Amino acid sequence: MKYIAPIFKSAADAKDFPVAAIDSYVWDTNGYKPESYAAMFAVENEGIHSLLWSFEENIRCECTKRDDPVYTDSCLELFLMPIEGDSRYINFEVNKKGVYLSQIGTCREDRRFIKELTDLEPVIYPMEIEEDGKTAWGYEIIISEEFISELYQSDFSIFEAEMKGNFYKCGDLADKPHYGAHFPVETSSPDFHRPEFFGNIIFRKA
């Protein structure tokens, strides 16, 4: 299980990067599987960019403050383990308004809010995508080298490397609750905080 993320010299060069379908709904109970996607690339001397979007019906968007339980809303999520040899991963969970929850730790029980560890934040741009007469909601998130370096207290820069991570779609309190992943999570009940099921995200120069 892998996803190849290209590295570009500038954001203006970023094009033709692969798209990953968020289509593994192993906990489906109501037949609702919103068509959802993610993509990722990196920019030298800048950081990691990821785009996530969903052609979702009846979007729920109630959370308004950072670190509210946005997973109860219509939510698109990125989990990423950026530092080799460090088993802590970051979760970014974002609703249609761009309101996000972010933490770091090794598992569900071992987590701290990012704002407790650094004043730096990811940059999040809510977006809409028109495709074949359909409208998707989503966002672009930019995770800077400086942000990762300060959070992990380790000098991080973009280079050809392999990371662990996953892309998710959920909505705990949506009209039709749903839980989707790109890399399948094979547990008996919904649980995105299972790094043993993360896939390989491989950064390679474009």
C-alpha positions as CSV (number, residue, x, y, z in Angstrom):
1,M,0.0,0.0,0.0
2,K,1.7,3.2,-1.2
3,Y,1.0,6.7,-2.5
4,I,3.7,8.5,-4.5
5,A,3.9,12.2,-3.7
6,P,6.0,14.3,-6.1
7,I,8.4,17.0,-4.9
8,F,8.4,20.3,-6.9
9,K,10.8,23.2,-6.9
10,S,7.9,25.7,-6.4
11,A,4.2,25.6,-5.8
12,A,3.7,27.1,-9.3
13,D,5.2,23.9,-10.8
14,A,2.7,21.6,-8.9
15,K,0.6,19.7,-11.4
16,D,-0.1,16.2,-12.5
17,F,0.2,14.8,-9.0
18,P,-1.7,11.5,-8.3
19,V,-5.1,11.4,-6.8
20,A,-6.0,8.8,-4.1
21,A,-9.5,7.6,-3.7
22,I,-10.9,7.5,-0.1
23,D,-13.1,4.5,-0.9
24,S,-12.5,1.9,1.8
25,Y,-15.7,1.9,3.9
26,V,-15.1,-1.3,5.9
27,W,-17.6,-0.2,8.6
28,D,-20.5,0.6,6.3
29,T,-23.9,0.2,7.9
30,N,-26.1,2.4,5.8
31,G,-24.8,2.2,2.3
32,Y,-23.6,5.8,2.2
33,K,-20.1,6.1,0.8
34,P,-19.5,9.7,-0.3
35,E,-17.2,10.0,-3.3
36,S,-14.0,11.4,-1.8
37,Y,-10.4,12.0,-2.8
38,A,-7.0,13.2,-1.6
39,A,-3.7,14.2,-3.1
40,M,-0.3,15.2,-1.8
41,F,2.8,16.9,-3.0
42,A,5.8,18.7,-1.5
43,V,7.6,21.9,-2.4
44,E,11.4,22.2,-1.8
45,N,12.3,24.6,1.1
46,E,8.6,25.1,1.9
47,G,6.7,22.0,3.1
48,I,4.0,19.5,2.4
49,H,0.7,20.3,0.6
50,S,-2.3,18.1,0.7
51,L,-5.7,18.5,-0.9
52,L,-8.8,16.6,0.2
53,W,-12.3,16.9,-1.2
54,S,-15.7,15.1,-1.1
55,F,-18.8,15.1,-3.3
56,E,-21.0,14.8,-0.2
57,E,-24.7,15.3,0.3
58,N,-26.3,17.1,3.3
59,I,-23.1,18.5,4.6
60,R,-23.0,19.0,8.4
61,C,-20.9,21.9,9.6
62,E,-21.5,22.9,13.2
63,C,-18.1,23.3,14.8
64,T,-16.7,26.8,14.8
65,K,-13.6,26.8,17.0
66,R,-10.2,25.2,16.8
67,D,-10.0,21.7,18.3
68,D,-13.8,21.4,18.5
69,P,-14.9,17.8,17.8
70,V,-15.0,18.4,14.0
71,Y,-15.1,14.6,13.4
72,T,-18.8,14.9,14.3
73,D,-19.3,17.2,11.3
74,S,-18.7,16.3,7.7
75,C,-15.0,15.9,8.0
76,L,-11.9,15.2,5.9
77,E,-8.8,14.1,7.7
78,L,-5.0,13.7,7.1
79,F,-2.9,11.6,9.5
80,L,0.8,11.8,8.9
81,M,4.0,10.5,10.6
82,P,6.7,12.8,9.1
83,I,9.8,12.0,11.1
84,E,11.7,8.8,10.4
85,G,12.2,6.8,13.7
86,D,9.6,8.8,15.6
87,S,6.3,6.9,16.0
88,R,4.3,10.0,16.8
89,Y,1.8,11.1,14.1
90,I,-0.2,14.3,13.6
91,N,-3.9,14.2,12.9
92,F,-5.5,17.1,11.0
93,E,-9.3,16.9,11.0
94,V,-11.1,19.7,9.1
95,N,-14.7,20.7,8.3
96,K,-16.2,22.7,5.4
97,K,-15.5,26.0,7.2
98,G,-11.8,25.1,7.6
99,V,-12.2,24.6,11.3
100,Y,-9.7,22.0,12.4
101,L,-8.6,19.7,15.3
102,S,-5.0,18.7,15.4
103,Q,-3.0,16.6,17.9
104,I,0.2,14.5,18.1
105,G,0.9,11.2,19.7
106,T,1.6,7.5,19.1
107,C,-2.0,6.3,19.4
108,R,-5.5,7.4,20.3
109,E,-4.8,7.5,24.1
110,D,-1.4,9.2,23.8
111,R,-2.3,12.6,22.3
112,R,-1.6,16.3,22.9
113,F,-3.1,19.3,21.2
114,I,-0.7,20.9,18.8
115,K,-1.4,24.3,20.2
116,E,0.1,23.1,23.5
117,L,3.5,22.5,21.8
118,T,3.9,25.3,19.2
119,D,2.3,28.6,18.2
120,L,2.8,27.7,14.6
121,E,-0.1,26.4,12.6
122,P,-0.8,24.7,9.3
123,V,-2.3,26.9,6.6
124,I,-5.7,25.7,5.6
125,Y,-7.7,27.0,2.5
126,P,-11.3,25.8,2.2
127,M,-12.2,25.2,-1.4
128,E,-14.9,24.0,-3.7
129,I,-14.4,21.9,-6.8
130,E,-16.7,21.7,-9.8
131,E,-16.5,18.4,-11.8
132,D,-19.0,16.9,-14.3
133,G,-21.8,19.1,-12.9
134,K,-21.1,18.1,-9.3
135,T,-19.7,20.3,-6.5
136,A,-17.3,19.0,-3.9
137,W,-16.3,20.7,-0.7
138,G,-12.7,20.3,0.6
139,Y,-9.5,22.1,1.5
140,E,-5.8,22.5,0.9
141,I,-3.5,22.2,3.9
142,I,0.1,23.4,3.9
143,I,2.3,21.9,6.6
144,S,5.5,23.9,6.6
145,E,9.0,22.6,7.2
146,E,9.2,25.1,10.1
147,F,6.0,23.7,11.7
148,I,7.2,20.1,11.6
149,S,10.7,21.0,12.8
150,E,9.4,23.0,15.8
151,L,6.7,20.4,16.7
152,Y,9.1,17.5,16.6
153,Q,12.1,19.4,17.9
154,S,14.0,18.0,14.9
155,D,15.4,19.7,11.8
156,F,13.0,18.7,9.0
157,S,13.3,19.6,5.3
158,I,11.8,18.3,2.2
159,F,13.7,15.5,0.5
160,E,13.1,12.1,-1.1
161,A,11.8,10.0,1.8
162,E,9.1,7.7,2.9
163,M,6.5,8.5,5.5
164,K,3.5,6.7,7.0
165,G,0.0,8.1,6.9
166,N,-3.6,7.9,5.7
167,F,-6.5,10.0,4.3
168,Y,-9.9,9.7,5.8
169,K,-13.6,10.8,5.4
170,C,-16.0,10.7,8.2
171,G,-19.1,12.3,9.8
172,D,-20.1,10.9,13.2
173,L,-23.2,13.0,13.5
174,A,-24.0,13.5,9.8
175,D,-27.4,12.5,8.5
176,K,-25.8,9.3,7.4
177,P,-22.8,8.5,9.6
178,H,-19.8,7.2,7.5
179,Y,-16.2,6.3,7.9
180,G,-13.9,6.0,4.8
181,A,-10.2,5.6,4.4
182,H,-7.7,5.4,1.5
183,F,-5.5,2.7,3.1
184,P,-8.0,0.2,4.6
185,V,-8.3,0.0,8.4
186,E,-9.3,-3.5,9.3
187,T,-10.8,-3.2,12.8
188,S,-14.2,-4.3,14.0
189,S,-15.4,-0.8,14.8
190,P,-14.5,2.7,13.4
191,D,-11.0,3.7,14.6
192,F,-8.7,5.9,12.5
193,H,-6.1,6.1,15.3
194,R,-4.5,2.8,14.2
195,P,-1.0,3.6,12.8
196,E,-0.4,-0.1,12.1
197,F,-2.7,0.3,9.2
198,F,-1.1,3.5,7.8
199,G,0.2,3.2,4.2
200,N,3.5,4.3,2.7
201,I,3.6,7.9,1.4
202,I,6.7,8.1,-0.8
203,F,8.1,11.5,-1.7
204,R,10.0,11.6,-5.0
205,K,11.3,14.5,-7.1
206,A,8.9,15.2,-10.0
